[in-house]
Amino acid sequence: MRAGGRLRLRLRMRSRLSERIAALHAQRESAHRQRFRRTVLRREGVRCEVLDGSQSRWLLNFCSNDYLGLSQHPRVLAALRKADSAGSTASHLVCGHDAQHAALEEALADWLQLPRALLFGSGYMANLAVLQALLGTGDLCVQDKLNHASLIDGARLAGCTFKRYPHADAAAAGRQLVAHPEGVAVLASDGVFSMDGDVAPLPALAAEAKRHEALLYVDDAHGIGVMGAFGRGSVDAAGLTVDDVPLRLVTFGKALGGAGAALVGDADLIEHLLQTARPGIYTTALPPAQAAATLAALMIVRSEEGDALRHRLRDNITRFRVGAEARGLSLRSSQTAIQPLLVGADAEAIALSAALEQRGYWVAAIRPPTVPEHSARLRITVSAAHASEQIDGVLDALTEANAVR
């Protein structure tokens, strides 16, 4: 092909891409699914100063994952400032494994009463790492239909057979394991489901995994820090051990108030992941300053102060649910900090979120594909940092906004 022909082909390809992007943008606009970022100028506890055009306004935040209010805890911030390096400068296996990283891994294993821990830059990367490192062609991954997107993506990237069972149906998970007996099998589930707030049937899943010789892997992003003894998470709350759940994910961006994640569990599995997991090998290690801040948060979580914060969180959840029932607001069946109010239509969820913002409350509208079709919702999250009057206030605002939509 001559130079002129190659140039025309490239221009046509670029034009096709531009047309595709424009068409997808138009589809999102018409379906009320365009996403927008909000800029936070300042945070003061659960209050956020949010940029609104050329102006800013203060909103009470009811959509954060900072369940214990640790992101601004004085001891956590002091540890962050005290660290002597902003960056790790390389991957863990080159020269990026700092003393702060080592201390955090040791503290995590001790806290969770597990043999070993391995740090990752995010929970998303850790989930990709597990499934890529453990599974391949001829293997099987069975997952709950409402699992986090990173678990779904991890199974697809692994190249294994991928099956999803109806939400929280352990018997269905077992049937899928029976139907594909060849190769290695991993049964993966969220511990607490991020959009519904309900807890996985972990004892039943553990029984199915043992019965069919599968490895049970639990993503405990939303359970760690707030459930179980000393905040050890949903696996501990279910009375399970490393023999039942050989591998689990803990994240630092929810109850621990920071960023990053760790895989914890069986020592041989952790060593295998250290040696083979591409999302851990080929990326710069978590900043040492962040590891130091997370270690400070962990020490709070496992202390008497942590128990007091969890008690406060449980009281706030109860107050919110009792108040919602008294006001005729229909919530999903969740006893965790995640309290979804199902709306249904995307446009209505956006309108309800906007009405709450007009009243001074920040509650994001969650729409497909993050949640199933026709299940747009307000994902209301309660924190230990919320005052009783703030919880009553958002309930009153919801009632008023609901009445006029």
C-alpha positions as CSV (number, residue, x, y, z in Angstrom):
1,M,0.0,0.0,0.0
2,R,1.3,3.4,-0.9
3,A,1.9,6.2,1.6
4,G,-1.3,8.0,0.6
5,G,-3.4,4.9,1.1
6,R,-1.9,4.2,4.5
7,L,-2.6,7.8,5.6
8,R,-6.3,7.5,4.5
9,L,-6.7,4.2,6.4
10,R,-5.3,5.7,9.5
11,L,-7.6,8.7,9.2
12,R,-10.6,6.4,8.7
13,M,-9.6,4.4,11.8
14,R,-9.3,7.6,13.9
15,S,-12.6,8.8,12.5
16,R,-14.3,5.5,13.5
17,L,-12.9,5.8,17.1
18,S,-14.1,9.4,17.4
19,E,-17.5,8.4,16.1
20,R,-17.7,5.5,18.6
21,I,-16.7,7.7,21.5
22,A,-19.3,10.3,20.5
23,A,-22.0,7.7,20.2
24,L,-21.2,6.2,23.6
25,H,-21.2,9.7,25.1
26,A,-24.7,10.4,23.6
27,Q,-26.0,7.0,24.9
28,R,-24.8,7.8,28.4
29,E,-26.4,11.3,28.3
30,S,-29.7,10.0,27.1
31,A,-29.8,7.2,29.7
32,H,-28.8,9.6,32.5
33,R,-25.5,7.6,33.1
34,Q,-22.9,10.3,32.5
35,R,-20.5,10.4,35.5
36,F,-19.1,13.5,37.1
37,R,-16.4,14.2,39.6
38,R,-16.8,16.6,42.5
39,T,-13.8,18.5,43.9
40,V,-13.5,18.6,47.6
41,L,-11.6,21.7,48.8
42,R,-11.6,20.9,52.6
43,R,-12.7,18.1,54.9
44,E,-13.7,18.7,58.5
45,G,-14.9,15.4,59.9
46,V,-18.0,14.5,58.0
47,R,-18.3,18.0,56.5
48,C,-16.9,18.7,53.1
49,E,-16.4,22.0,51.3
50,V,-17.3,21.0,47.7
51,L,-16.6,23.1,44.6
52,D,-19.8,24.0,42.8
53,G,-19.0,25.9,39.6
54,S,-17.1,29.0,40.6
55,Q,-18.4,28.8,44.1
56,S,-18.2,26.3,46.9
57,R,-20.6,25.0,49.6
58,W,-20.4,22.9,52.7
59,L,-22.1,19.5,52.6
60,L,-22.6,16.8,55.2
61,N,-21.1,13.6,53.7
62,F,-23.2,10.5,53.7
63,C,-21.5,8.6,50.9
64,S,-18.0,8.1,52.2
65,N,-16.4,4.7,53.1
66,D,-14.6,6.2,56.1
67,Y,-16.7,4.1,58.4
68,L,-14.8,4.8,61.6
69,G,-13.7,8.4,60.8
70,L,-10.0,7.5,60.8
71,S,-9.0,9.4,57.6
72,Q,-8.5,12.6,59.7
73,H,-7.6,11.0,63.1
74,P,-4.7,13.0,64.7
75,R,-2.5,9.9,65.2
76,V,-3.0,8.8,61.6
77,L,-2.1,12.2,60.3
78,A,0.9,12.5,62.6
79,A,2.2,9.2,61.3
80,L,1.8,10.4,57.7
81,R,3.7,13.6,58.4
82,K,6.5,11.9,60.3
83,A,7.4,9.5,57.5
84,D,10.8,10.5,55.8
85,S,9.9,9.5,52.3
86,A,7.0,10.3,50.1
87,G,7.7,7.6,47.5
88,S,9.0,4.0,47.6
89,T,11.0,4.7,44.4
90,A,10.5,1.1,43.0
91,S,8.6,-2.1,43.2
92,H,8.8,-4.2,46.4
93,L,11.1,-6.8,44.7
94,V,13.6,-4.2,43.4
95,C,14.3,-1.6,46.2
96,G,10.9,-0.4,47.2
97,H,10.2,-2.5,50.2
98,D,10.6,-0.1,53.1
99,A,10.7,-0.8,56.8
100,Q,7.3,0.8,57.1
101,H,5.9,-1.8,54.6
102,A,7.5,-4.7,56.6
103,A,6.1,-3.4,59.9
104,L,2.6,-3.1,58.4
105,E,2.6,-6.6,56.9
106,E,3.7,-8.0,60.3
107,A,1.1,-6.1,62.2
108,L,-1.7,-7.2,59.8
109,A,-0.8,-10.8,60.2
110,D,-0.6,-10.5,64.0
111,W,-3.9,-8.6,64.2
112,L,-5.8,-11.0,61.9
113,Q,-4.1,-14.1,63.5
114,L,-2.9,-15.3,60.1
115,P,0.5,-16.6,59.0
116,R,1.4,-13.8,56.5
117,A,0.4,-10.6,54.7
118,L,1.4,-9.1,51.4
119,L,0.9,-5.4,50.5
120,F,-0.6,-4.1,47.2
121,G,-1.3,-0.6,45.9
122,S,-5.1,-1.1,45.9
123,G,-7.7,-3.7,46.4
124,Y,-8.5,-3.7,42.7
125,M,-4.9,-4.7,41.9
126,A,-4.9,-7.3,44.6
127,N,-8.0,-9.0,43.2
128,L,-6.5,-9.1,39.8
129,A,-3.3,-10.5,41.3
130,V,-5.0,-13.4,43.1
131,L,-7.0,-14.7,40.2
132,Q,-4.2,-14.1,37.6
133,A,-1.6,-15.9,39.8
134,L,-3.8,-18.9,40.9
135,L,-5.9,-19.6,37.8
136,G,-5.4,-20.2,34.0
137,T,-6.8,-22.2,31.1
138,G,-8.7,-25.3,32.3
139,D,-9.3,-23.9,35.8
140,L,-12.6,-22.6,37.3
141,C,-13.6,-19.4,39.1
142,V,-17.1,-19.3,40.7
143,Q,-18.4,-16.0,41.9
144,D,-21.4,-14.3,43.4
145,K,-23.3,-12.2,40.8
146,L,-22.9,-9.1,43.0
147,N,-19.2,-9.3,43.5
148,H,-17.0,-6.3,43.1
149,A,-15.9,-5.4,39.5
150,S,-12.3,-6.2,40.3
151,L,-13.1,-9.8,41.1
152,I,-15.0,-10.1,37.8
153,D,-12.2,-8.5,35.8
154,G,-9.6,-10.7,37.5
155,A,-11.4,-13.9,36.5
156,R,-11.8,-12.7,32.9
157,L,-8.1,-11.8,32.7
158,A,-7.0,-15.1,34.2
159,G,-8.4,-17.0,31.1
160,C,-10.2,-19.6,33.2
161,T,-13.8,-20.8,33.0
162,F,-15.9,-18.2,34.8
163,K,-19.3,-18.9,36.3
164,R,-21.5,-16.6,38.5
165,Y,-24.2,-17.8,40.8
166,P,-27.4,-16.1,42.0
167,H,-26.6,-13.6,44.8
168,A,-25.8,-15.3,48.2
169,D,-26.9,-18.7,47.0
170,A,-24.2,-21.1,48.4
171,A,-26.0,-24.2,47.1
172,A,-25.9,-22.8,43.5
173,A,-22.2,-22.1,44.0
174,G,-21.8,-25.8,44.9
175,R,-23.7,-26.9,41.8
176,Q,-21.4,-24.9,39.6
177,L,-18.3,-26.4,41.2
178,V,-19.8,-29.9,40.6
179,A,-20.4,-29.1,37.0
180,H,-16.8,-28.3,36.3
181,P,-14.6,-30.8,38.2
182,E,-11.5,-30.4,36.2
183,G,-8.6,-28.1,37.1
184,V,-8.1,-25.8,40.1
185,A,-11.2,-24.1,41.4
186,V,-11.5,-20.8,43.3
187,L,-14.8,-19.8,44.9
188,A,-14.7,-16.0,45.4
189,S,-17.1,-13.7,47.2
190,D,-17.3,-10.3,48.8
191,G,-17.6,-10.5,52.6
192,V,-19.9,-7.4,52.7
193,F,-21.4,-6.4,49.4
194,S,-20.5,-2.9,48.5
195,M,-23.8,-1.7,46.9
196,D,-26.4,-3.7,49.0
197,G,-24.6,-3.8,52.4
198,D,-25.6,-7.4,53.1
199,V,-23.1,-10.0,54.3
200,A,-22.2,-13.1,52.3
201,P,-23.2,-16.6,53.7
202,L,-19.6,-17.4,54.5
203,P,-20.1,-20.6,56.6
204,A,-22.2,-22.1,53.8
205,L,-19.7,-21.0,51.1
206,A,-16.8,-22.5,53.2
207,A,-18.7,-25.8,53.4
208,E,-19.3,-25.9,49.7
209,A,-15.6,-25.0,49.0
210,K,-14.4,-27.9,51.2
211,R,-16.9,-30.3,49.8
212,H,-15.7,-29.7,46.2
213,E,-12.0,-29.1,47.0
214,A,-12.1,-25.4,46.0
215,L,-10.2,-22.5,47.5
216,L,-12.5,-20.0,49.2
217,Y,-11.3,-16.4,48.6
218,V,-13.0,-13.5,50.4
219,D,-12.8,-9.8,49.5
220,D,-13.4,-8.2,52.9
221,A,-13.0,-4.6,51.8
222,H,-16.2,-3.5,53.6
223,G,-16.0,-5.8,56.6
224,I,-12.5,-5.3,57.8
225,G,-12.2,-2.9,60.7
226,V,-15.9,-2.9,61.5
227,M,-16.9,-6.5,62.0
228,G,-15.6,-9.3,64.2
229,A,-13.5,-9.3,67.3
230,F,-11.1,-6.3,67.3
231,G,-12.4,-5.4,63.8
232,R,-11.0,-8.5,62.2
233,G,-13.8,-8.6,59.6
234,S,-16.6,-10.7,58.2
235,V,-14.6,-13.9,58.2
236,D,-13.9,-13.6,61.9
237,A,-17.5,-12.6,62.6
238,A,-18.6,-15.8,60.8
239,G,-16.3,-17.9,63.1
240,L,-14.1,-19.1,60.2
241,T,-10.3,-19.6,60.3
242,V,-7.5,-19.8,57.7
243,D,-8.4,-23.5,57.2
244,D,-11.8,-22.4,56.0
245,V,-10.7,-19.2,54.1
246,P,-7.1,-19.7,53.1
247,L,-6.9,-16.3,51.4
248,R,-8.6,-13.0,52.0
249,L,-8.3,-9.4,50.9
250,V,-8.2,-6.4,53.3
251,T,-8.3,-2.9,52.0
252,F,-7.1,0.3,53.7
253,G,-9.4,2.8,51.9
254,K,-12.5,2.0,53.9
255,A,-12.6,1.6,57.7
256,L,-8.8,2.2,57.9
257,G,-9.2,5.6,56.3
258,G,-6.3,5.5,53.9
259,A,-5.3,3.8,50.6
260,G,-3.9,0.4,49.5
261,A,-4.6,-3.2,50.4
262,A,-3.1,-6.5,51.5
263,L,-3.7,-10.2,50.8
264,V,-3.6,-12.2,54.0
265,G,-3.7,-15.9,54.7
266,D,-1.8,-19.2,54.1
267,A,2.0,-18.6,54.0
268,D,2.5,-20.8,50.9
269,L,-0.2,-19.0,49.0
270,I,1.2,-15.6,50.0
271,E,4.7,-16.6,48.9
272,H,3.4,-17.8,45.5
273,L,1.6,-14.5,45.0
274,L,4.8,-12.6,45.9
275,Q,6.7,-14.6,43.3
276,T,4.1,-14.6,40.5
277,A,1.4,-11.9,40.8
278,R,2.0,-9.4,38.0
279,P,0.1,-6.5,39.7
280,G,2.5,-6.8,42.6
281,I,5.7,-7.4,40.7
282,Y,5.4,-4.8,38.0
283,T,4.3,-1.7,39.9
284,T,5.8,0.8,42.4
285,A,5.2,-0.1,46.0
286,L,2.8,1.8,48.2
287,P,4.3,5.1,49.5
288,P,6.1,4.4,52.9
289,A,4.2,7.4,54.4
290,Q,0.9,5.8,53.5
291,A,2.0,2.5,55.1
292,A,3.0,4.4,58.3
293,A,-0.4,6.0,58.4
294,T,-2.2,2.7,57.8
295,L,-0.2,1.1,60.6
296,A,-1.3,3.9,62.9
297,A,-4.9,3.4,61.9
298,L,-4.6,-0.4,62.4
299,M,-3.3,0.2,66.0
300,I,-6.5,2.3,66.7
301,V,-8.8,-0.3,65.1
302,R,-7.5,-3.1,67.3
303,S,-7.6,-1.0,70.5
304,E,-10.2,0.0,73.1
305,E,-10.7,3.1,71.1
306,G,-11.5,1.0,68.0
307,D,-14.1,-0.9,70.0
308,A,-15.7,2.4,71.1
309,L,-15.8,3.6,67.5
310,R,-17.4,0.3,66.3
311,H,-20.0,0.6,69.1
312,R,-20.7,4.2,68.0
313,L,-21.0,3.0,64.4
314,R,-23.5,0.3,65.4
315,D,-25.6,2.8,67.4
316,N,-25.6,5.1,64.4
317,I,-26.7,2.3,62.0
318,T,-29.5,1.4,64.4
319,R,-30.6,5.0,64.7
320,F,-30.6,5.4,61.0
321,R,-32.7,2.3,60.3
322,V,-35.2,2.9,63.1
323,G,-35.6,6.5,62.0
324,A,-36.0,5.4,58.3
325,E,-38.7,2.9,59.3
326,A,-40.5,5.6,61.4
327,R,-40.5,7.9,58.4
328,G,-41.8,5.3,56.0
329,L,-38.5,5.0,54.1
330,S,-38.0,1.5,52.6
331,L,-34.3,0.4,52.9
332,R,-32.6,-2.8,51.8
333,S,-32.0,-5.4,54.5
334,S,-28.6,-4.3,55.7
335,Q,-27.1,-4.2,59.2
336,T,-23.8,-2.7,58.0
337,A,-22.8,0.9,57.4
338,I,-24.0,0.6,53.8
339,Q,-27.7,1.6,53.7
340,P,-29.1,1.6,50.2
341,L,-32.4,3.3,49.3
342,L,-33.6,1.7,46.1
343,V,-35.1,4.2,43.6
344,G,-35.2,2.3,40.3
345,A,-35.0,4.8,37.5
346,D,-31.7,6.5,36.9
347,A,-33.1,10.0,36.4
348,E,-35.1,9.7,39.7
349,A,-32.0,8.7,41.6
350,I,-30.1,11.7,40.2
351,A,-33.0,14.0,41.1
352,L,-33.3,12.7,44.6
353,S,-29.5,13.1,45.1
354,A,-29.7,16.7,43.8
355,A,-32.7,17.4,46.2
356,L,-30.6,16.2,49.1
357,E,-27.7,18.4,48.1
358,Q,-30.0,21.4,48.0
359,R,-30.7,20.6,51.6
360,G,-27.0,20.3,52.5
361,Y,-26.4,16.5,52.3
362,W,-24.1,14.7,50.0
363,V,-25.5,11.3,48.9
364,A,-24.3,10.0,45.6
365,A,-26.7,8.4,43.1
366,I,-25.5,4.9,42.1
367,R,-26.6,3.8,38.6
368,P,-26.0,0.8,36.2
369,P,-23.6,-0.7,35.3
370,T,-22.3,-0.3,38.9
371,V,-25.6,-1.9,40.0
372,P,-28.1,-4.1,38.0
373,E,-30.5,-2.6,35.5
374,H,-33.5,-0.8,37.0
375,S,-31.9,-0.7,40.5
376,A,-30.5,2.8,40.6
377,R,-30.2,3.9,44.3
378,L,-28.9,6.2,46.8
379,R,-26.0,4.4,48.6
380,I,-26.2,6.1,52.0
381,T,-23.2,5.3,54.3
382,V,-23.2,5.8,58.0
383,S,-20.0,6.6,60.0
384,A,-19.0,6.6,63.6
385,A,-18.2,10.2,63.1
386,H,-21.8,11.2,62.4
387,A,-23.6,12.9,65.3
388,S,-27.1,11.8,66.1
389,E,-28.6,15.1,64.9
390,Q,-26.9,14.7,61.6
391,I,-28.4,11.3,61.1
392,D,-31.9,12.6,62.0
393,G,-31.2,15.5,59.6
394,V,-30.5,13.4,56.6
395,L,-33.5,11.3,57.3
396,D,-35.8,14.4,57.5
397,A,-34.2,15.6,54.2
398,L,-34.8,12.3,52.6
399,T,-38.4,12.3,53.7
400,E,-39.0,15.8,52.3
401,A,-37.2,15.1,49.0
402,N,-39.1,11.8,48.6
403,A,-42.4,13.5,49.1
404,V,-41.9,16.0,46.2
405,R,-40.2,13.8,43.6
